[in-house]
Amino acid sequence: MKTLLILALFCIIPTATFAGPAHLADFLKKYPKWKKAKVLKNLKSCFICHIPKQDEHNPYGQAYFNTGWRDGEYSFEDIEDLDSDKDGYTNIQELKALTLPGDAKSHPVEKKFVY
């Protein structure tokens, strides 16, 4: 019984441990410009979906896990048109500007034209 319990833990723990990096890899495949984004201090700590230094999802991460499920897997496309952090910019606008779509303080800088 003890051996079975230990074996079960070894099967469960790696799945939970590697879920984040798998989603990050999918994100970077979909949005390759983010591989060099300065806003991420450490790509292993995914601030795109998680609140820094906390074990919870930010609004973008919540939208991804609550809305992004399609055809047996998660899809970033399904949440691109949402404004997860309610800052007036869609997730895709923020992603293209390399700003965090889950942090209302991080949003694209509007360029002002001088005539």
N, C-alpha and C positions, 0 to 999 in steps of 0.2 A: 504494500500500500504506500509506504514511504517513497519507494523508488518511482512508483507511478505518479505521485504528486510532484516529485522533483522533475521528472520527465515532462509533465504538463507545464510546469513553470518555464522550462527551457524552450518550450514551443510557443508560449504566450508572450514572454518578455521580449524576444527579438522582434516580434511583429509590432508591438507597441513602440519599441525603441526606434525602429527604422521607418515608421510611418511618416514622420516629419521630413527626413531627407528625401524620401521618395516623392513627396508632394513638391518639395523644393526643386528637385531635378525636373519634374514635369513643368513647373513654372518657368524655369530657366530655358527649357526646350521651347516653350511657347513664346517667351519674351527674352530672347538672347541678349538684348542690350543690357539687361539687368546683371549680367555676369560681371560687368565692370562698374556697376553703380556705386558711387561714393557713399550713398546714404546707408548702405549696409556695411557695418563695421566688420561683421563676421558672417559669411554665408551659411555657416552651420547653425547660427542663431537667426532664424528666419523672422525678421521684423516685418516682413510683408504681411504675414498672417497672425503673428503673435505680438503681444505686448512685451516690450523688453523687460527682462528680469522678473517676469511673472509667468505662471504656467496656465495662461488662458489666451483665447483668441481675441484679436481686435475685431472691429466691425467687418472688415474685409474677410478675415478668416472665418468669422461666423457665417457670412453670406456664402462663402465657398463650401463650407461643410453642410449648410442647411439648404442651399438653393442649387448648388453646382452639381448635384448628382444626376447623371444621365447615362442611360444604357450600361449600367453596371459599373460606372466609374465617374470620378469627379471631372467637371469641365470648367475651365476658366472662362470660356466664351459665354457661358450662361449668366455670368455676373458682370460682364464688361460694361453693360449699359446702366448698371445700378450706381448709385452714389452711396456707397456703404457707410462712409463717415459723415455724410450730410454736410459737406463743405461747399456744395455747389458745383462740383466737378464729378463727372462719371469716373468709374474705376479705370476705364480704358484711357481717358484723358490723363489721369494721374500716372498710369503705367507708362504711357508714351513720354511723359515729361520726367520720368524717373523720380516721382514723388510717391509717398506711401498712401495707398488708397484706404487704409484703415486708420489713419491719423489725421484728424481734421486740421491740425496745425501744419501739416505737410501737404502743400498743394502747388499746382503750377503757378509760376510767376507770370503774370500778364505783362507782355511787352508794351511799353508806352512809346508811341511814335511822336517824335518832335518834328514840327514843320518849320 
